[in-house]
Amino acid sequence: MTTESIRTLPTPGRRLGVLISGRGSNLQAILDAIETGSLNAEVALVFSNRGKARGLEIAKAYGVPTAVLSHRAFPDRETYDAEIVKQLREHGADVVCLAGFMRIVSPVLLNAFPDRVLNIHPSLLPAFKGLDAPCQALDYGVRIAGCTVHFADETLDTGPVLLQAAIRVHDEDTHETLTQRILTLEHQIYPRAIGLLLDGGIRRQGRRILLSEAAERAAAEIHSEAERKPTYAQ
Ligand code: GRF
C-alpha cells in the first residue's frame, strides 16, 4: 500500500497553449471539441518548433494565434523552453498540451506550469515508448493496443497517467490500420482528458491520478469508432 499523501491539483484556467511539430490532427480534435461545445476551453496559442508544421495551417483556419520558433537557434533546451514559457505567458495560457511536439520538455517549462503539462502518446504506457508506438505494438504481437494521456515530466513518455483507452488488435491489422485506429482514439480521449483537468477535483497520490466519480464515469463513456472492426481490402 502506498504511503504517499493525496493532494488535490489546483483547478487551472481554461486557456490552452498547444505545442506541435507536425500534422496537428490532435490539435484539430481539440479545436473541434471546443467548437462543438464538448470541451469548455480556448486555445490561446499554437506553438510550433517547425515552420512547416501542417498544424499551423489548422490553427490559422480556426483563427487561433500561432508562434514558430526553431529550437536550432538556441544553445540549449533550457533557454529554448524559457522562450516558449515567455510566449505562453504572453498569450495567457494556463495549461500546456503537447500534441505531437517532438521534443522533450525541460524543468523550465514543467516548473512554469506545474501539473499542467499534458502529453498524448499512441500506446498503453508504459509499453512502447518513443517513436512509431503502434508499429512497435503490432510487431510485438499484443492483442490490446491503445493510447495514453499523461502529465509530462522530464523523461520521454513516463509521467503520471491521466486517461487511457484501448482497442483490440485484429489479425488483419497492418502498421497503417492500427496507427490510424489508435489515432482516431487519440482524437476522442485527448479533448476529454483536457476537460477532466480543467473541470478540477483531480487528486494525485504519488504517480497515481485519482479521478472523481463523475470524471471516471465520463472517462468510461469513450465509445470508439476505432473499436469497430474495419473492412479490409483483400
Ligand atoms: C500522435 O500520434 C501523438 O500521439 C504523438 O504524435 C502524433 C501527433 O499527431 N505524440 P498529430 O500531429 O496530432 O496529427
Residues whose N, C-alpha, C, O or C-beta is under 5 A from the ligand:
A	BS01	GRF	G22 R23 G24 S25 N26 L27 A99 G100 I120 H121 P122
